[in-house]
Amino acid sequence: MSTGPEKGPNAFRTIGELAQEIGRPQHILRYWETRFAQLRPLQRAGGRRYYRPEDVALVRRIDTLLGKEGYTIRGVQQLLAGERTTGRKPSAETLADVRDTLARALKDDEG
């Protein structure tokens, strides 16, 4: 890719730039767009995607929740849906409650 100066925090990013920043392939970002209604980058002619700063922040958050926190796609969907209804991010206790609820549901499904 380019070796030019890094973009500022408020600059729009292409899918290639964002994929490189978070270390995931572009097709993963396109998949996430189908799974998370909140993730809607601008699309120009020819389908070229431009991620706004708030999209970039959401992608980084999804990446952290899935890759480092151990959430499933469904768990992240529920978490984000809860934030949308309350208008704020959940506390650590709420996150633990969601994680426990999902674990119980998976255990019930298995046995």
Secondary structure, 3 states (H helix, E strand, C coil): CCCCCCCCCCCCEEHHHHHHHHCCCHHHHHHHHHHCCCCCCEECHHHCEEECHHHHHHHHHHHHHHHCCCCCHHHHHHHHHHHHHHCCCCCHHHHHHHHHHHHHHHHHHHC
